[in-house]
Amino acid sequence: MLGPGDEPVQPAPGPETLRLVNSTMRTTTKRERTPLRPSRGFDVPLIRSDRVRREIADQIISGELRPGQELDEKSLAQEFKVSRTPVREALRQLAAANLIEWRPHQSPVVAKITAASMVEMFEVMAELEGLCGRLAARRMIPAEHAALVAVHKRFRPYLQSADREGYHALNRSFHELIYAGSHNQYLRQQAGALYDRLAPYRAYQLKRRDALRLASEEHEAIIDAIIAGDGEKARRLLIEHVSLSNELFADLVAAINMAEASPAA
């Protein structure tokens, strides 16, 4: 029987977590540098819509598709060389994930975030990441620690070349390992979904002076806390890492206003 101060023994990581750890090293680098291209050779409508959804989501998350930009079904069908049916289904799924907005009798658009909503979403994101970090410090196994360290080392060339796009692409894998390390599937799903929703705006944070160096130093401190099993420190560092400062928030709102005032490409 557990005493008042005891914590339950955590179960060994499941196959899905181990697959994530093992596959991260094989696949992330290819995703970082490979341009987004329409996938070909789809055999089943369901598979077509799923892959189209992933392609469009990747373009939204990377910033290739800008907030407020129209998504025309016919143009997308031609781009991905599919019929409009899987495109329509893919757009429905993206709308359910709040990545796009439906408009009556008009083409959907990439979702925009108001200043008030952005503050609320970043507050939730910071708390979710903090919780993931606290649980990861308790539950991650050595193989997961090694994967996190290995991904962190792959940031180095992006730091040296000031490659913000490459850094941003790899950043998703770094945070996903922490989400998975919480060994809480529901938390992992919620954190991942909100990360994707905020990705275009989180990428803006990397435009600050010395942002890549500072982010890398913060990552290193987060890794040290997780490996040391210091859950409270990991939680605090992740909240600070994700939270918007007043200055950054003002710059971000100004950038959004400028983007909305200029015509979408």
Order of alpha helices (4+ residues) and beta strands (2+ residues): alpha-alpha-alpha-alpha-beta-beta-alpha-alpha-alpha-alpha-alpha-alpha-alpha-alpha
